[in-house]
Each structure stands twice: as C-alpha cells, then as structure tokens.
Amino acid sequence: MAATWEVQYRRGINLPQIGWWLDAQSRMPRSFITHAHSDHVARHPEVICTPATARFLNARIPGRRLITELPFGRPHALEFGVIATLHPAGHILGSAQIHLESADHGTLLYTGDFKLRPGLAAESCATPRADVLIMETTFGLPRYVFPPEAEVIAQLIAFCRQALADGATPALFCYSLGKSQEVLRALTDANLPVMLQADTHRLTRIYQQLGMKFPPFDEFDARRVAGHVVICPSHAQGLLSRIPAVRTAAITGWALDPGAIYRLGCHAVFPLSDHADFPSLLRFVELVQPKRVFTTHGFAREFAATLRARGIDALALGHANQLEFALRQ
Ligand SMILES: [Zn+2]
C-alpha cells in the first residue's frame, strides 16, 4: 500500500513530504493561502493562491513576494511529482480548497475556511474526493444548524427598516472581507441606501473590479449618514461614536449562541455565516469520502470525535493529539 500524507501542525499546517505549508499563520518559506483573512496569511516569501486572493492579499499586506496565481481547476506541478489544483471553497470570493495528488501519497484535500451553502458573493463550494481530508470545523457542534438564508436576510432587512423608521441608523457588524459584500448584495432588493466603512469600501471596490455587481453604496460620511444603513466591522468604534442614534446588529454564525446579543454587545444578532454549519460539515465528509480526516479550527476535537463515532478515522490537529491517541487505544 502506498504511503499516505504526513500532516504536521506547528503554528500552521505543514506537509513535510513536499515542503509546503497550508495557511501558515507566521512567516514560512512557502505557503498556500486559501484566502486573505488575517488568520490565514503571513509575510511568506513564496505563496500559491487564486488571482482574487492575490488581489486581496496585496491590498491587505503590501510587500514583495513571489505569488503563483492559480485559477480554479488548473493543475499545477509542484516538486516530487505532486499536482496541486485549487477548487472553490464558497467562503469568500476567490477562496480556495487545495487538492494535492501524488503517486506516492494518494490525494489530499485542505478546505481552508469553507461553506457548502451557495453564498451571494462567493463561488459555489466544490467537493472533490480525497484520501486525506484536512477540514475546518469552526461550527463543529450539533447545536450549530443555521436557519435558511432567505429567512435571515428578510429579518435583517426588517431590522434595518424599523431602525430607519424610528429615526435611528442601523449599523451592521460584518467582517470587511467577504461578509460585508454578501450582506450588501443581500440588501439589493430592499433598495436601502448603504454606507460602507473605509476599509470595507476599499475591498468592495476590488470585488467590483473582479466582476461582482452590487447595489449602489457610498463610503461612510458622518455628516450624511442619516437615513443610511451602515456596514462596518464591529471594532469600528470611532465610526460608531459619530452616529447620533445607532442601532447595531452582528451578522455571524455565533448568533446561535445563547446570550450572543450580550456577548457581542449589540441590539440584534443574525446567524448568517460564511462557514459550514454542523450538518454541512457532515455532508461535506460524505461527499469527499476520505479515508482519514484531520480537523482544525473551532470545535475540532469535538467534531473529530463525532466522525470517529461514525466509524471514520479522524483526529484534531494541534495540541490535543497525544490525549486523543491515548483515548483511542
Ligand atoms: Zn476566513
């Protein structure tokens, strides 16, 4: 039987057999980057990513680096006879899963962040088969089942309309890259005037340059904000302090947690996520049909245990592996 993939976890995922990292969180000689969220990038001298991720990466972390831009579905030869192919992850525009194929080791799929739900501002998630699957499991507990997207969006629009009718300004807390653009597109049919925080505005312009269409929007201007919906990151406290009667809402999968309103410190929460929920995580594993699964992020240990209970060889990457090996004996 062919040797399988060796997967190491040291401040990021390392594949020692081929000398590449996957979304390393600190500077490494060379790393794949699945998408340009801050917990997946660092100042690596050499990276492979999609053309869209390269745009976002250069906008967020300027500097010199060697970037191999790999469009979805185009096979790329690495060393040691390994073929790398990027597939859509459905998380944000241009976000990729990395599929590796080797005569020696078989196939490996690393999801990065992903969601199976078709999003409004990202490509549809692919589910290529692989022998070894490394998957993010942010919402890897059974209680995380997201309601239908249309229902959440209708409630979000109702929240905005009510705030405006009350003379308040609705401020929607969204990550500047990905969530903001999905929410902006979700507001298209509502015909509400929208202002975007400066960084969100800059990234949304890049989405437009990459071909995505949006309803009209302006950059945030405190003097003209009355009557607008504001989309901004939750940490934009300076901006919020300049809005006289603000009514805040967080747009996040964590909205399902009891007490989320208090923990997130806002008036309302809406569970629209750019990650897979628990049923989607299980479905994804069914579709990929791996022989072995490594979990990472969020409830990784819990989800690995869920898979093992279903007869799938699964292990959480990171600190708890020794304990898990012990428990499995
Ligand atoms: Zn992400």
Boltz pocket constraint, residues with backbone or C-beta under 6 A from the ligand:
constraints:
  - pocket:
      binder: B
      contacts: [[A, 35], [A, 37], [A, 91], [A, 113]]
      max_distance: 6.0
